[in-house]
Amino acid sequence: MDRITTERLVLRPFTPQDLDDLHDLHRRPDVTRYLLWDARTRDETAAALATRCRETRLAAEGDNLAIAVQLRATGGLIGEFNLHWLSAELGRAEIGFVQHPDHAGRGYATEAGRQVLRLAFETHGFHRVIGMCNGSNTSSMRLMERLGMRREAYFVQGEMLKGERADLAVYALLAEEWRGARPQVPAPGLPTARG
Ligand SMILES: CC(C)(COP(=O)(O)OP(=O)(O)OC[C@H]1O[C@@H](n2cnc3c(N)ncnc32)[C@H](O)[C@@H]1OP(=O)(O)O)[C@@H](O)C(=O)NCCC(=O)NCCS
């Protein structure tokens, strides 16, 4: 991916120099509480970083784009997004995001998320971008709502997370919604304007 510069952030591919900052993120149980993986050792973070350094473009279905989020003011890594190409046939991708708690509550994830959605819809031409999170992860749900994503499903005790049953919230946004257009077709089962 090409570097993207916003008012306060730079979005860019990962490099091996990100290890200290990434480990400061991945070592924290408060960060990984709702993630599918647990707080990492430095070796585990190094392995995760090696994977991210290879995930630099979306060339085929199944590919993941790993995006480092850097604060312009300090040059430090404050978080990460990923954009995972789920289906070529359906034009479907999934976003994921993690941000360091020291940088929470300032709108950085929202600022970065808008660029990731722009990348998904405008650069890669995806039709539908989804995001999923634990039903107790209110920060994550609020972020997706700030990004304009619609909550489409809430599966009560629909998954297992760290050995416990957990709710799963599913959000989505269509390309035409991103462009500001109204969806052409109502979701199945929802009433139409004519009832
Ligand atoms: C999900 C996560 C990235 C959200 O981080 P966040 O700090 O809440 O999100 P932002 O950086 O966009 O900041 C938004 C907050 O800053 C406030 N804010 C301040 N200035 C703002 C601005 N210029 N623009 C937008 N929001 C701003 C918002 O009101 C909001 O506060 P609120 O949550 O009290 O309503 C973060 O909680 C996280 O990394 N969690 C751990 C990992 C995780 O669970 N990831 C999701 C897995 S599915």
Ligand as a Chemical Component Dictionary entry (heavy atoms), coordinates in Angstrom:
data_LIG
# 
_chem_comp.id                   LIG 
_chem_comp.type                 NON-POLYMER 
_chem_comp.pdbx_formal_charge   0 
_chem_comp.three_letter_code    LIG 
# 
loop_
_chem_comp_atom.comp_id 
_chem_comp_atom.atom_id 
_chem_comp_atom.alt_atom_id 
_chem_comp_atom.type_symbol 
_chem_comp_atom.charge 
_chem_comp_atom.model_Cartn_x 
_chem_comp_atom.model_Cartn_y 
_chem_comp_atom.model_Cartn_z 
_chem_comp_atom.pdbx_ordinal 
LIG C1  C1  C 0 -11.800 -0.234 19.394 1  
LIG C2  C2  C 0 -10.820 0.876  19.680 2  
LIG C3  C3  C 0 -9.816  0.990  18.524 3  
LIG C4  C4  C 0 -11.597 2.196  19.808 4  
LIG O1  O1  O 0 -10.722 3.216  20.263 5  
LIG P1  P1  P 0 -11.311 4.661  20.674 6  
LIG O2  O2  O 0 -10.230 5.405  21.344 7  
LIG O3  O3  O 0 -12.590 4.498  21.395 8  
LIG O4  O4  O 0 -11.650 5.310  19.250 9  
LIG P2  P2  P 0 -11.163 6.710  18.653 10 
LIG O5  O5  O 0 -9.687  6.810  18.636 11 
LIG O6  O6  O 0 -11.867 6.870  17.348 12 
LIG O7  O7  O 0 -11.714 7.774  19.707 13 
LIG C5  C5  C 0 -13.104 7.967  19.851 14 
LIG C6  C6  C 0 -13.408 8.612  21.157 15 
LIG O8  O8  O 0 -12.732 9.858  21.199 16 
LIG C7  C7  C 0 -13.682 10.922 21.199 17 
LIG N1  N1  N 0 -13.131 11.932 20.286 18 
LIG C8  C8  C 0 -12.362 12.966 20.684 19 
LIG N2  N2  N 0 -11.967 13.655 19.626 20 
LIG C9  C9  C 0 -12.492 13.064 18.530 21 
LIG C10 C10 C 0 -12.418 13.329 17.129 22 
LIG N3  N3  N 0 -11.710 14.358 16.650 23 
LIG N4  N4  N 0 -13.051 12.495 16.267 24 
LIG C11 C11 C 0 -13.763 11.449 16.731 25 
LIG N5  N5  N 0 -13.861 11.162 18.052 26 
LIG C12 C12 C 0 -13.224 11.947 18.950 27 
LIG C13 C13 C 0 -14.994 10.308 20.761 28 
LIG O9  O9  O 0 -16.102 10.996 21.304 29 
LIG C14 C14 C 0 -14.878 8.924  21.337 30 
LIG O10 O10 O 0 -15.133 8.929  22.719 31 
LIG P3  P3  P 0 -16.254 7.942  23.366 32 
LIG O11 O11 O 0 -15.845 6.527  23.055 33 
LIG O12 O12 O 0 -16.186 8.279  24.808 34 
LIG O13 O13 O 0 -17.531 8.287  22.698 35 
LIG C15 C15 C 0 -10.045 0.624  21.014 36 
LIG O14 O14 O 0 -10.970 0.585  22.069 37 
LIG C16 C16 C 0 -9.235  -0.669 21.031 38 
LIG O15 O15 O 0 -8.187  -0.764 20.416 39 
LIG N6  N6  N 0 -9.697  -1.683 21.779 40 
LIG C17 C17 C 0 -8.895  -2.898 22.003 41 
LIG C18 C18 C 0 -8.769  -3.747 20.793 42 
LIG C19 C19 C 0 -10.116 -4.206 20.274 43 
LIG O16 O16 O 0 -10.944 -4.676 21.030 44 
LIG N7  N7  N 0 -10.294 -4.070 18.945 45 
LIG C20 C20 C 0 -11.539 -4.438 18.291 46 
LIG C21 C21 C 0 -11.600 -5.869 18.012 47 
LIG S1  S1  S 0 -13.110 -6.271 17.162 48 
# 
loop_
_chem_comp_bond.comp_id 
_chem_comp_bond.atom_id_1 
_chem_comp_bond.atom_id_2 
_chem_comp_bond.value_order 
_chem_comp_bond.pdbx_ordinal 
LIG C1  C2  SING 1  
LIG C2  C3  SING 2  
LIG C2  C4  SING 3  
LIG C2  C15 SING 4  
LIG C4  O1  SING 5  
LIG O1  P1  SING 6  
LIG P1  O2  DOUB 7  
LIG P1  O3  SING 8  
LIG P1  O4  SING 9  
LIG O4  P2  SING 10 
LIG P2  O5  DOUB 11 
LIG P2  O6  SING 12 
LIG P2  O7  SING 13 
LIG O7  C5  SING 14 
LIG C5  C6  SING 15 
LIG C6  O8  SING 16 
LIG C6  C14 SING 17 
LIG O8  C7  SING 18 
LIG C7  N1  SING 19 
LIG C7  C13 SING 20 
LIG N1  C8  SING 21 
LIG N1  C12 SING 22 
LIG C8  N2  DOUB 23 
LIG N2  C9  SING 24 
LIG C9  C10 SING 25 
LIG C9  C12 DOUB 26 
LIG C10 N3  SING 27 
LIG C10 N4  DOUB 28 
LIG N4  C11 SING 29 
LIG C11 N5  DOUB 30 
LIG N5  C12 SING 31 
LIG C13 O9  SING 32 
LIG C13 C14 SING 33 
LIG C14 O10 SING 34 
LIG O10 P3  SING 35 
LIG P3  O11 DOUB 36 
LIG P3  O12 SING 37 
LIG P3  O13 SING 38 
LIG C15 O14 SING 39 
LIG C15 C16 SING 40 
LIG C16 O15 DOUB 41 
LIG C16 N6  SING 42 
LIG N6  C17 SING 43 
LIG C17 C18 SING 44 
LIG C18 C19 SING 45 
LIG C19 O16 DOUB 46 
LIG C19 N7  SING 47 
LIG N7  C20 SING 48 
LIG C20 C21 SING 49 
LIG C21 S1  SING 50 
# 
